[in-house]
Amino acid sequence: MEQIANLSTGNRCQGSNPCLSAIDYVGQTSGIQKRLKRHNRGIVPSTKSGTPWELVLQLEVSDRSEAMLLEKKIKKRGAKRFIQDNQLGV
C-alpha cells in the first residue's frame, strides 16, 4: 500500500518579523512515519529548513504508479486547493 502525504510547517514567526505562510510538502511513500521522522531530523536537504513538519493529510492508494499520478495531480493543482476542491476536511 502506497501513501500520499501532505506535510506542513504551519506558520513560523520570528521575533518582530511577520509570520511566514504555511509551507506544504507533498510526497509519496510506503512508510509515512519513517518519512516524517527523516524530514523532522533534517536528513532530507529539500525539507531541512522547514522543520518541524506535521502530517496534515494522508491518502492511501493501491500501488506506487497510482501514488505517483496522484502526487503529480496534487502538485499541479496545489495542495491547499486540492484539499478544498475535494472537500477533504483538514
Beta strands, then each sheet from edge to edge (+ up, - down):
strand 1: 2-8
strand 2: 12-14
strand 3: 17-20
strand 4: 24-29
strand 5: 54-61
sheet 1: 4+ 1- 5+
sheet 2: 2+ 3-
end
